[in-house]
Amino acid sequence: MNKSELSSALAAYDFERRFDERQAVEWMQENWSKSFMFCGLYVALVFGGQHFMRERQKLNLRRPLVFWSLSLAIFSIIGAMRTGSYLLHILKTSGFKQSVCDASLYSAPISKFWAYAFVISKAPELGDTIFIILRKQRLIFLHWYHHITVLLFSWYSYKDQVAGGGWFMTMNYAVHSLMYTYYAIRASGMRVPRSCAMIITATQILQMVMGLAVLGLVYLWMHEVRCPSNMGNVTWGSLMYLSYLILFALLFYNNYLKGSRDKGTKAE
């Protein structure tokens, strides 16, 4: 690493350390309910936008979509590396139970900025849907339902600094790293094997299984001093992850298994 690269790395690390997580938490505690406003505007955009485009020609938007997806991919990769490195540190030094119950992710120098960036990013990520609407692609229920509920739950959870955040954030960052990289490649016009989309959907299903498992452990351990959470968070989180698991499993079946099974039946 040369001097220029070293100075850039040190500047980035110093930025993370100087981030004031206490002010961020205070802001979220005072403003988390604004997530409902974002979701309301989003729903109006979804259905109003589809009505607006009904009689209009679809837009190409290939280059803006490449830039958008690549930007979110890079953001997700860095986020996964930073929260993941802290989660790995907790696993190595304190064990699995502490990695589930840990709440220091929200204030640790390595991860505190990326924890806040994670929850804030759920608002601009709603922009994914704009490309679907303007390009007149099929907008499935899972897409907009997922965007709404993740935004609401992320902001709701961050204000209370609940246990399990390290696992939730790292898993989501990691899956989004794959997903947005895939979207960027597809938008650029390059051919991508069907198996790549299949693998991404499978990792999303695995994420939901892990999310339910982590919430189950938080429920078992939350009455202990070092596992801060509450029944509201565990209940809403479990319902959210369970609904995702069902919807992503159905998506996987319809996209990758149902067609193959129908072909096999016709061949017989």
C-alpha positions as CSV (number, residue, x, y, z in Angstrom):
1,M,0.0,0.0,0.0
2,N,1.5,3.3,-1.1
3,K,1.3,6.6,0.9
4,S,-1.8,7.8,-1.0
5,E,-3.7,4.6,-0.3
6,L,-2.7,4.6,3.3
7,S,-3.8,8.2,3.9
8,S,-7.1,7.4,2.2
9,A,-7.6,4.4,4.4
10,L,-6.7,6.4,7.5
11,A,-9.1,9.2,6.5
12,A,-12.0,6.7,6.1
13,Y,-11.2,5.1,9.4
14,D,-11.1,8.5,11.1
15,F,-14.4,9.4,9.6
16,E,-16.0,6.2,11.1
17,R,-14.5,7.0,14.5
18,R,-15.7,10.6,14.5
19,F,-19.3,9.6,13.7
20,D,-21.5,10.7,16.5
21,E,-23.8,7.7,17.1
22,R,-25.5,9.3,20.1
23,Q,-26.8,12.1,18.0
24,A,-27.9,9.6,15.3
25,V,-29.8,7.6,17.9
26,E,-31.5,10.7,19.3
27,W,-32.5,11.7,15.8
28,M,-34.0,8.3,15.1
29,Q,-35.8,8.2,18.4
30,E,-37.4,11.5,17.6
31,N,-38.0,10.9,13.9
32,W,-38.4,7.1,13.3
33,S,-42.2,7.5,12.8
34,K,-41.4,9.5,9.7
35,S,-40.7,6.2,8.0
36,F,-44.5,5.8,7.8
37,M,-44.6,9.1,5.8
38,F,-41.9,7.7,3.4
39,C,-43.9,4.5,3.0
40,G,-47.1,6.4,2.3
41,L,-45.4,8.5,-0.4
42,Y,-43.9,5.3,-1.8
43,V,-47.2,3.6,-2.1
44,A,-48.7,6.6,-3.9
45,L,-45.7,6.6,-6.2
46,V,-46.1,2.9,-6.9
47,F,-49.7,2.9,-7.9
48,G,-49.8,6.5,-9.2
49,G,-46.7,5.8,-11.3
50,Q,-48.1,2.7,-12.8
51,H,-51.3,4.6,-13.8
52,F,-49.2,7.4,-15.3
53,M,-47.2,5.0,-17.4
54,R,-50.1,2.9,-18.5
55,E,-50.6,4.7,-21.8
56,R,-47.0,5.8,-22.3
57,Q,-43.9,4.2,-23.9
58,K,-41.5,2.6,-21.5
59,L,-38.2,4.2,-20.9
60,N,-34.8,2.5,-21.4
61,L,-32.8,4.0,-18.5
62,R,-30.1,1.4,-19.0
63,R,-27.2,3.7,-18.0
64,P,-28.9,5.3,-15.0
65,L,-29.8,1.8,-13.8
66,V,-26.2,0.6,-14.1
67,F,-25.0,3.6,-12.1
68,W,-27.8,3.1,-9.5
69,S,-27.2,-0.6,-9.0
70,L,-23.4,-0.3,-9.0
71,S,-23.5,2.4,-6.4
72,L,-25.7,0.3,-4.1
73,A,-23.5,-2.7,-4.7
74,I,-20.4,-0.9,-3.7
75,F,-22.2,0.6,-0.6
76,S,-23.4,-2.9,0.4
77,I,-20.0,-4.5,-0.1
78,I,-18.3,-2.0,2.1
79,G,-21.1,-2.2,4.7
80,A,-20.9,-6.0,4.7
81,M,-17.1,-5.8,5.2
82,R,-17.3,-3.3,8.1
83,T,-20.3,-4.8,10.1
84,G,-19.1,-8.3,9.2
85,S,-15.6,-7.7,10.5
86,Y,-17.0,-6.5,13.8
87,L,-19.4,-9.5,14.0
88,L,-16.5,-11.8,13.4
89,H,-14.5,-10.1,16.1
90,I,-17.4,-10.7,18.6
91,L,-17.7,-14.3,17.5
92,K,-14.0,-14.9,18.0
93,T,-13.6,-13.1,21.3
94,S,-16.9,-13.6,23.0
95,G,-18.7,-16.5,21.3
96,F,-21.9,-17.0,19.4
97,K,-24.3,-16.1,22.2
98,Q,-22.7,-12.7,22.6
99,S,-22.8,-12.1,18.8
100,V,-26.6,-12.5,19.0
101,C,-27.1,-10.4,22.1
102,D,-24.5,-7.8,21.3
103,A,-25.7,-4.2,21.1
104,S,-22.3,-2.5,20.9
105,L,-22.4,-2.7,17.1
106,Y,-24.3,0.5,17.3
107,S,-21.5,2.3,19.1
108,A,-18.3,0.5,18.1
109,P,-15.8,2.6,16.1
110,I,-15.7,0.1,13.2
111,S,-19.4,-0.4,12.8
112,K,-21.4,2.5,14.3
113,F,-21.5,4.6,11.1
114,W,-22.4,1.5,8.9
115,A,-25.2,0.6,11.3
116,Y,-26.8,4.0,10.9
117,A,-26.1,4.1,7.2
118,F,-27.8,0.7,6.9
119,V,-31.1,2.0,8.3
120,I,-31.0,5.3,6.6
121,S,-30.3,3.6,3.2
122,K,-33.7,1.9,3.3
123,A,-35.3,5.2,2.3
124,P,-33.3,5.9,-0.9
125,E,-33.5,2.1,-1.8
126,L,-37.2,2.8,-2.4
127,G,-35.9,4.3,-5.7
128,D,-35.5,0.7,-7.1
129,T,-39.1,0.7,-7.8
130,I,-38.9,3.9,-10.0
131,F,-36.9,2.0,-12.5
132,I,-39.4,-0.8,-12.6
133,I,-42.3,1.5,-13.1
134,L,-40.7,3.8,-15.8
135,R,-39.4,0.7,-17.7
136,K,-42.9,-0.9,-17.4
137,Q,-41.5,-4.1,-15.9
138,R,-43.7,-6.5,-13.9
139,L,-43.9,-5.2,-10.3
140,I,-44.6,-8.1,-7.9
141,F,-46.2,-7.8,-4.4
142,L,-43.0,-9.1,-2.8
143,H,-40.9,-6.2,-4.2
144,W,-42.9,-3.3,-2.7
145,Y,-44.0,-5.1,0.4
146,H,-40.4,-5.9,1.2
147,H,-39.2,-2.3,0.7
148,I,-41.9,-0.9,3.0
149,T,-41.6,-3.4,5.8
150,V,-37.8,-3.3,5.9
151,L,-37.8,0.5,6.1
152,L,-40.3,0.4,9.0
153,F,-38.7,-2.3,11.0
154,S,-35.1,-1.0,10.5
155,W,-35.9,2.4,11.8
156,Y,-38.1,1.0,14.6
157,S,-35.3,-1.3,15.7
158,Y,-32.4,1.2,15.5
159,K,-34.0,3.6,17.9
160,D,-34.0,0.9,20.6
161,Q,-30.5,-0.5,19.8
162,V,-31.9,-4.1,20.1
163,A,-29.9,-7.3,20.1
164,G,-29.4,-9.2,16.9
165,G,-28.6,-6.1,14.8
166,G,-25.1,-7.4,13.9
167,W,-26.5,-10.5,12.2
168,F,-29.5,-8.7,10.6
169,M,-27.3,-5.9,9.1
170,T,-24.4,-8.1,8.0
171,M,-26.7,-10.6,6.3
172,N,-28.7,-7.9,4.5
173,Y,-25.6,-6.1,3.4
174,A,-24.1,-9.3,2.1
175,V,-27.2,-10.4,0.1
176,H,-27.5,-6.9,-1.3
177,S,-23.9,-7.0,-2.4
178,L,-24.7,-10.0,-4.6
179,M,-28.1,-8.7,-5.7
180,Y,-27.1,-5.2,-6.8
181,T,-24.0,-6.5,-8.5
182,Y,-26.2,-8.9,-10.4
183,Y,-28.6,-6.0,-11.3
184,A,-25.7,-3.8,-12.5
185,I,-24.3,-6.6,-14.7
186,R,-27.8,-7.3,-16.2
187,A,-28.4,-3.6,-16.8
188,S,-25.1,-3.3,-18.6
189,G,-26.4,-5.7,-21.2
190,M,-24.1,-8.6,-20.2
191,R,-25.6,-12.1,-20.2
192,V,-25.8,-13.7,-16.8
193,P,-26.5,-17.4,-16.2
194,R,-29.9,-18.2,-14.9
195,S,-28.2,-20.1,-12.0
196,C,-26.9,-16.7,-10.6
197,A,-30.4,-15.4,-10.0
198,M,-31.3,-18.8,-8.5
199,I,-28.4,-18.6,-6.1
200,I,-29.3,-15.1,-5.1
201,T,-32.9,-16.1,-4.3
202,A,-31.6,-19.1,-2.4
203,T,-29.4,-16.8,-0.3
204,Q,-32.4,-14.6,0.4
205,I,-34.3,-17.6,1.7
206,L,-31.4,-18.6,3.9
207,Q,-31.3,-15.0,5.2
208,M,-34.9,-15.3,6.3
209,V,-34.3,-18.6,8.0
210,M,-31.3,-17.1,9.9
211,G,-33.3,-14.0,10.8
212,L,-36.0,-16.2,12.4
213,A,-33.4,-18.2,14.2
214,V,-31.7,-15.1,15.6
215,L,-35.0,-13.6,16.7
216,G,-35.9,-17.0,18.4
217,L,-32.6,-16.9,20.3
218,V,-33.1,-13.2,21.3
219,Y,-36.5,-14.2,22.7
220,L,-34.9,-17.0,24.7
221,W,-32.1,-14.8,26.0
222,M,-33.7,-11.3,26.2
223,H,-34.5,-11.5,29.9
224,E,-30.9,-11.8,30.6
225,V,-29.1,-8.5,31.3
226,R,-26.8,-8.7,28.2
227,C,-29.5,-9.4,25.6
228,P,-31.5,-6.2,25.2
229,S,-34.8,-6.4,23.3
230,N,-38.5,-6.3,23.8
231,M,-41.5,-8.5,22.8
232,G,-42.8,-5.9,20.3
233,N,-39.5,-6.0,18.4
234,V,-39.3,-9.8,18.5
235,T,-43.0,-10.2,17.5
236,W,-42.9,-7.8,14.6
237,G,-39.5,-9.0,13.4
238,S,-40.7,-12.6,13.5
239,L,-43.8,-11.9,11.5
240,M,-41.8,-9.9,9.0
241,Y,-39.1,-12.6,8.5
242,L,-41.8,-15.4,8.3
243,S,-43.7,-13.5,5.6
244,Y,-40.5,-13.0,3.7
245,L,-39.6,-16.7,4.0
246,I,-43.0,-17.7,2.6
247,L,-42.9,-15.1,-0.2
248,F,-39.3,-15.8,-1.3
249,A,-39.9,-19.6,-1.2
250,L,-42.9,-19.2,-3.4
251,L,-40.9,-17.0,-5.7
252,F,-38.2,-19.6,-5.9
253,Y,-40.7,-22.4,-6.6
254,N,-42.5,-20.4,-9.3
255,N,-39.4,-19.2,-11.1
256,Y,-37.1,-22.2,-10.9
257,L,-39.0,-25.3,-9.9
258,K,-42.5,-25.1,-11.3
259,G,-41.4,-24.6,-14.9
260,S,-39.0,-27.6,-14.7
261,R,-41.6,-29.8,-13.2
262,D,-44.2,-28.8,-15.8
263,K,-41.7,-29.6,-18.6
264,G,-41.0,-33.0,-17.0
265,T,-44.7,-33.8,-16.8
266,K,-45.3,-32.8,-20.4
267,A,-42.4,-35.0,-21.5
268,E,-44.0,-38.0,-19.8
